[in-house]
């Protein structure tokens, strides 16, 4: 994946003005109890024709990203917007991009609380550094739902509910594939996002609990090489690792498309690209199709990249703010998506007529994602 373009950054930054759902209306969600208390979900009734999580009590909703400047975040934000549009009780939606600046991400949360939103969905990239802002929003009576990255804290005390993803299972799925397809062991290079992020930590737990003991060695920085999920930094980190380690048998990454820029370094060094165990992306699948013939060790296994985690977080936030029925689960489960060896559940699929920056595992169609990215 190439570095996010200026157009993409402007698109993300413009979200606050552009992502309005219907005729403006004020939130009617006022309560003396903290958001997330029983009074939040007990009032109201389901709206006819709407999902069960959409209650009849009107509210407004804000969505904040710690970093919104890549295609994955744009598709994820669009998924959230699409989900919100299913509930007519949400009368206004505002988006804010922290642009990789923790202080701005905190200010964005504080600004939306000051604006008077009834519900707030937060991607807390900076982890525990965001927790005080979440606590303040919750105590101010805002339904507060952090998702995907664990900020620390406790449901019903520091925020309404944390809607995570089952990253431990991702790690277990990756390890199961490694055990089967590299049974003689080898060196594993593991790349994740910001230092200490809960996604990478949980994935490592799953990997270590499932890999055959004594056969595999993790190389590189511990617990993982830090990339901030930024394609430019990923290319820098991976290029350095290729130069440093003469033997890399498998690369594990929780943002597969970001690897593409550096993988040709293996070929330049007369080395085969190793097995990749990662998340999906059209640019990665197309890269695999273009390079597999010249790289005998190149195998690809992916799990869904998780854009639709945002939908589950929205469902929880709207249910709590409007009196709807909350979902049955607090965790998004990303299914296994592609396997170049077995072809199950899907073979590697390249849509060469669509942009590289789309994710075919997402609920939103590839064609609709392509329109979004223009």
C-alpha positions as CSV (number, residue, x, y, z in Angstrom):
1,X,0.0,0.0,0.0
2,X,1.3,3.4,-0.8
3,X,1.6,6.2,1.7
4,X,-1.8,7.9,2.3
5,X,-2.3,10.6,-0.3
6,X,-3.2,14.2,0.4
7,X,-6.7,13.5,-1.1
8,X,-7.3,10.8,1.4
9,X,-6.2,12.9,4.3
10,X,-8.4,15.8,3.2
11,X,-11.3,13.4,2.8
12,X,-10.8,12.2,6.4
13,X,-10.5,15.7,7.7
14,X,-13.6,16.8,5.9
15,X,-15.6,14.1,7.6
16,X,-16.9,16.3,10.4
17,X,-18.6,18.5,7.9
18,X,-19.7,15.9,5.4
19,X,-21.0,13.0,7.4
20,X,-24.5,14.3,8.3
21,X,-27.3,11.9,8.3
22,X,-30.7,13.6,8.1
23,X,-32.4,16.8,9.0
24,X,-30.7,18.4,12.0
25,X,-32.3,17.8,15.3
26,X,-31.2,18.1,18.9
27,X,-30.5,15.2,21.1
28,X,-33.2,14.3,23.6
29,X,-30.9,12.0,25.6
30,X,-30.6,13.8,28.9
31,X,-30.2,11.8,32.1
32,X,-28.9,12.5,35.5
33,X,-27.3,9.0,35.6
34,X,-24.0,8.2,33.9
35,X,-24.4,6.9,30.3
36,X,-24.5,3.1,30.3
37,X,-26.7,2.9,33.4
38,X,-29.9,0.8,33.2
39,X,-31.9,3.9,32.5
40,X,-30.1,4.4,29.2
41,X,-31.3,1.2,27.6
42,X,-34.6,0.8,29.4
43,X,-36.5,3.7,27.9
44,X,-37.8,3.9,24.4
45,X,-38.9,1.2,22.0
46,X,-37.8,-0.2,18.7
47,X,-38.4,1.8,15.6
48,X,-40.6,0.1,13.0
49,X,-38.5,-1.2,10.1
50,X,-35.2,-0.5,11.9
51,X,-32.8,-2.9,13.5
52,X,-33.5,-4.0,17.0
53,X,-30.6,-1.9,18.3
54,X,-32.3,1.3,17.1
55,X,-34.6,2.5,19.8
56,X,-37.1,5.4,19.5
57,X,-35.3,7.9,21.7
58,X,-33.5,10.5,19.5
59,X,-29.8,11.1,19.9
60,X,-26.7,12.5,18.1
61,X,-23.5,10.6,17.7
62,X,-19.8,11.4,17.3
63,X,-17.0,9.1,16.0
64,X,-13.4,9.8,16.7
65,X,-10.2,8.2,15.3
66,X,-6.8,8.5,16.8
67,X,-5.6,8.3,13.2
68,X,-7.8,8.5,10.2
69,X,-5.5,9.1,7.3
70,X,-5.4,5.7,5.4
71,X,-7.8,3.8,3.3
72,X,-8.6,1.3,6.0
73,X,-9.9,4.1,8.3
74,X,-11.8,5.7,5.5
75,X,-13.6,2.4,4.7
76,X,-14.2,1.8,8.4
77,X,-15.6,5.2,8.9
78,X,-17.9,4.7,5.9
79,X,-19.0,1.4,7.4
80,X,-19.9,3.2,10.6
81,X,-21.8,5.9,8.7
82,X,-23.7,3.2,6.7
83,X,-24.6,1.5,10.0
84,X,-25.8,4.7,11.6
85,X,-28.0,5.5,8.6
86,X,-30.1,2.4,9.4
87,X,-31.4,4.2,12.6
88,X,-33.6,7.3,12.0
89,X,-33.4,8.1,15.7
90,X,-29.8,9.3,15.2
91,X,-30.3,12.8,13.9
92,X,-26.7,14.0,13.5
93,X,-23.3,12.4,13.1
94,X,-19.9,14.1,13.4
95,X,-16.5,12.6,12.7
96,X,-13.1,13.8,14.0
97,X,-9.6,12.6,13.0
98,X,-6.8,12.8,15.6
99,X,-4.2,12.7,12.8
100,X,-1.9,10.5,14.8
101,X,-1.6,13.2,17.6
102,X,-2.7,11.9,21.0
103,X,-3.4,15.3,22.3
104,X,-5.6,16.2,19.3
105,X,-7.5,12.9,19.8
106,X,-8.2,13.8,23.4
107,X,-9.3,17.3,22.3
108,X,-11.6,15.8,19.7
109,X,-13.3,13.8,22.4
110,X,-13.6,16.8,24.7
111,X,-15.0,18.9,21.8
112,X,-17.7,16.5,21.0
113,X,-18.7,16.2,24.6
114,X,-18.9,20.0,24.8
115,X,-21.0,20.0,21.6
116,X,-23.5,17.9,23.4
117,X,-23.4,14.6,21.5
118,X,-25.5,11.9,23.1
119,X,-23.2,9.0,22.1
120,X,-19.6,8.7,21.3
121,X,-17.7,5.9,19.5
122,X,-13.9,6.1,19.9
123,X,-11.0,4.3,18.2
124,X,-8.5,4.9,21.0
125,X,-5.2,4.3,19.1
126,X,-3.1,5.6,22.0
127,X,-4.6,3.1,24.4
128,X,-4.5,4.1,28.1
129,X,-3.6,7.7,27.3
130,X,-7.1,8.2,26.0
131,X,-8.8,6.7,29.1
132,X,-9.1,10.0,31.1
133,X,-11.0,11.6,28.2
134,X,-13.3,8.6,28.0
135,X,-13.9,8.7,31.7
136,X,-14.8,12.4,31.5
137,X,-17.2,11.8,28.6
138,X,-18.9,9.0,30.5
139,X,-19.3,11.0,33.7
140,X,-20.7,13.9,31.6
141,X,-23.6,11.5,30.7
142,X,-22.5,10.6,27.2
143,X,-22.8,7.0,26.0
144,X,-19.1,6.3,25.5
145,X,-18.0,3.3,23.5
146,X,-14.3,2.7,22.8
147,X,-13.6,0.0,20.3
148,X,-11.0,-2.3,18.8
149,X,-8.0,-1.0,20.9
150,X,-8.3,-1.6,24.6
151,X,-7.9,1.7,26.5
152,X,-7.9,0.0,29.9
153,X,-10.6,0.7,32.4
154,X,-13.9,-1.2,33.1
155,X,-17.3,-1.3,31.5
156,X,-19.9,0.7,33.4
157,X,-17.3,2.5,35.4
158,X,-14.9,4.3,33.0
159,X,-17.1,4.1,29.9
160,X,-20.3,2.4,28.8
161,X,-18.8,-0.6,27.0
162,X,-15.6,-1.5,25.2
163,X,-16.4,-3.3,21.9
164,X,-13.2,-5.2,21.2
165,X,-12.1,-7.7,18.6
166,X,-11.0,-11.2,19.2
167,X,-7.4,-10.7,18.4
168,X,-6.3,-13.7,20.5
169,X,-8.2,-15.9,18.1
170,X,-6.6,-14.1,15.1
171,X,-3.2,-15.1,16.6
172,X,-4.4,-18.7,17.1
173,X,-5.6,-18.9,13.6
174,X,-2.3,-17.6,12.3
175,X,-0.4,-20.1,14.5
176,X,-2.5,-23.0,13.4
177,X,-1.7,-22.2,9.8
178,X,2.0,-21.8,10.5
179,X,2.1,-25.1,12.4
180,X,0.5,-26.9,9.4
181,X,2.4,-25.2,6.6
182,X,5.8,-24.7,8.2
183,X,5.9,-27.9,10.3
184,X,9.7,-27.9,10.6
185,X,9.7,-24.5,12.4
186,X,11.5,-21.3,11.5
187,X,12.0,-17.6,12.3
188,X,9.0,-15.4,12.7
189,X,9.0,-11.6,12.2
190,X,5.9,-10.1,13.9
191,X,4.8,-6.5,13.0
192,X,2.0,-4.6,14.7
193,X,0.9,-1.0,15.2
194,X,1.9,1.5,17.9
195,X,4.0,0.4,20.8
196,X,2.0,-1.4,23.4
197,X,-1.2,-1.5,21.5
198,X,-3.6,-4.2,22.8
199,X,-4.3,-5.7,19.4
200,X,-0.6,-6.7,18.9
201,X,-0.3,-7.9,22.5
202,X,-3.4,-10.1,22.2
203,X,-2.3,-11.5,18.8
204,X,1.0,-12.5,20.3
205,X,-0.8,-14.3,23.1
206,X,-2.7,-16.3,20.6
207,X,0.4,-17.1,18.6
208,X,2.5,-18.1,21.5
209,X,-0.3,-20.3,23.0
210,X,-0.7,-22.2,19.8
211,X,2.7,-22.5,18.0
212,X,4.4,-25.9,18.5
213,X,6.8,-25.3,21.4
214,X,10.5,-25.2,20.6
215,X,10.1,-25.0,16.9
216,X,9.7,-21.3,16.2
217,X,11.8,-18.3,17.1
218,X,10.5,-14.7,17.1
219,X,13.1,-12.3,15.7
220,X,13.1,-8.5,15.8
221,X,11.9,-6.2,18.4
222,X,9.9,-7.6,21.3
223,X,6.9,-8.0,21.6
224,X,6.6,-6.9,18.0
225,X,8.2,-4.5,15.5
226,X,6.4,-1.1,15.8
227,X,4.9,0.2,12.6
228,X,2.1,2.5,13.8
229,X,0.1,0.8,11.0
230,X,1.6,3.4,8.7
231,X,2.7,2.1,5.3
232,X,5.8,4.3,5.1
233,X,7.0,3.3,8.5
234,X,6.2,-0.3,7.8
235,X,8.4,-0.2,4.7
236,X,11.2,1.3,6.7
237,X,10.9,-1.4,9.5
238,X,10.6,-4.3,7.1
239,X,13.4,-3.2,4.9
240,X,15.7,-2.9,7.9
241,X,14.7,-6.4,9.0
242,X,15.4,-7.9,5.6
243,X,18.9,-6.4,5.7
244,X,19.5,-7.6,9.3
245,X,18.1,-11.2,9.2
246,X,19.4,-13.6,6.5
247,X,16.6,-16.1,7.5
248,X,13.0,-15.0,7.8
249,X,10.6,-17.9,7.3
250,X,7.3,-16.2,8.0
251,X,6.1,-12.6,8.4
252,X,3.1,-12.0,10.7
253,X,1.4,-8.6,10.4
254,X,-2.0,-7.3,11.5
255,X,-2.1,-4.9,8.5
256,X,-1.1,-6.8,5.5
257,X,-1.4,-4.2,2.8
258,X,1.2,-2.1,4.4
259,X,3.8,-4.8,3.6
260,X,3.7,-4.5,-0.1
261,X,6.1,-1.6,-0.5
262,X,9.0,-3.4,1.1
263,X,8.5,-7.0,0.0
264,X,10.4,-6.5,-3.3
265,X,13.5,-6.1,-1.2
266,X,13.6,-9.9,-0.8
267,X,13.8,-10.2,-4.6
268,X,16.5,-7.6,-4.8
269,X,18.5,-9.6,-2.4
270,X,17.9,-12.8,-4.4
271,X,15.8,-14.2,-1.6
272,X,12.3,-15.6,-2.0
273,X,9.5,-13.7,-0.3
274,X,8.5,-15.8,2.7
275,X,5.1,-16.9,3.9
276,X,2.8,-14.0,4.9
277,X,0.3,-14.5,7.7
278,X,-1.8,-11.3,8.0
279,X,-5.0,-9.4,7.3
280,X,-6.5,-9.0,3.8
281,X,-6.3,-6.2,1.3
282,X,-6.8,-6.1,-2.4
283,X,-3.3,-4.6,-3.0
284,X,-1.8,-7.5,-1.1
285,X,-3.8,-10.1,-3.0
286,X,-2.8,-8.6,-6.3
287,X,0.8,-8.4,-5.3
288,X,0.7,-12.1,-4.4
289,X,-0.8,-13.0,-7.8
290,X,2.0,-11.0,-9.6
291,X,4.9,-12.4,-7.6
292,X,4.0,-15.9,-6.6
293,X,5.6,-17.6,-9.6
294,X,9.1,-16.2,-8.9
295,X,9.0,-16.8,-5.1
296,X,8.7,-20.5,-4.2
297,X,8.3,-19.8,-0.5
298,X,5.6,-17.2,-1.0
299,X,2.4,-18.4,0.6
300,X,-0.4,-16.1,1.8
301,X,-3.0,-16.6,4.6
302,X,-5.3,-13.8,5.7
303,X,-8.0,-13.0,8.2
304,X,-10.6,-10.4,7.6
305,X,-9.1,-7.0,8.3
306,X,-12.0,-5.9,10.5
307,X,-13.5,-2.8,9.0
308,X,-16.9,-3.9,10.3
309,X,-15.8,-3.8,13.9
310,X,-17.0,-0.2,13.7
311,X,-20.6,-1.4,12.9
312,X,-20.7,-3.4,16.1
313,X,-19.5,-0.4,18.1
314,X,-22.1,1.8,16.5
315,X,-24.8,-0.8,17.3
316,X,-23.9,-0.7,21.0
317,X,-23.7,3.0,21.2
318,X,-27.0,3.6,19.5
319,X,-28.8,0.9,21.4
320,X,-27.6,2.5,24.7
321,X,-28.5,6.0,23.7
322,X,-31.9,5.3,22.0
323,X,-33.3,2.6,24.1
324,X,-32.7,-0.2,21.6
325,X,-31.7,-3.8,22.2
326,X,-27.9,-4.1,22.5
327,X,-26.1,-6.8,20.4
328,X,-25.5,-10.2,21.9
329,X,-21.7,-9.9,21.8
330,X,-19.2,-7.2,22.8
331,X,-16.5,-8.7,20.5
332,X,-16.1,-8.6,16.8
333,X,-14.9,-11.9,15.4
334,X,-12.9,-11.7,12.2
335,X,-13.2,-14.8,10.2
336,X,-10.4,-16.5,8.3
337,X,-10.6,-15.1,4.8
338,X,-7.9,-16.4,2.3
339,X,-5.5,-19.3,2.1
340,X,-3.3,-19.7,-0.9
341,X,-2.5,-23.3,0.0
342,X,-5.9,-24.8,0.7
343,X,-8.1,-22.3,-1.0
344,X,-10.4,-22.5,2.0
345,X,-12.6,-20.6,2.8
346,X,-11.4,-18.5,-0.1
347,X,-8.5,-18.6,-2.5
348,X,-6.4,-15.5,-2.8
349,X,-8.6,-13.1,-4.9
350,X,-7.2,-10.1,-6.8
351,X,-9.7,-7.6,-8.2
352,X,-7.4,-5.9,-10.7
353,X,-10.2,-3.7,-11.9
354,X,-10.6,-2.1,-8.5
355,X,-8.2,0.0,-6.4
356,X,-5.6,-1.7,-4.2
357,X,-6.9,0.2,-1.1
358,X,-10.1,-1.9,-0.7
359,X,-10.8,-4.8,1.6
360,X,-12.9,-7.6,0.1
361,X,-13.6,-9.1,3.5
362,X,-15.7,-6.0,4.4
363,X,-19.5,-5.9,4.3
364,X,-19.3,-2.9,2.0
365,X,-18.8,-4.1,-1.6
366,X,-15.5,-3.5,-3.3
367,X,-17.2,-1.4,-5.9
368,X,-18.7,0.9,-3.2
369,X,-15.3,1.2,-1.5
370,X,-13.8,2.2,-4.8
371,X,-16.3,5.0,-5.1
372,X,-15.5,6.2,-1.6
373,X,-11.8,6.4,-2.4
374,X,-12.1,8.4,-5.6
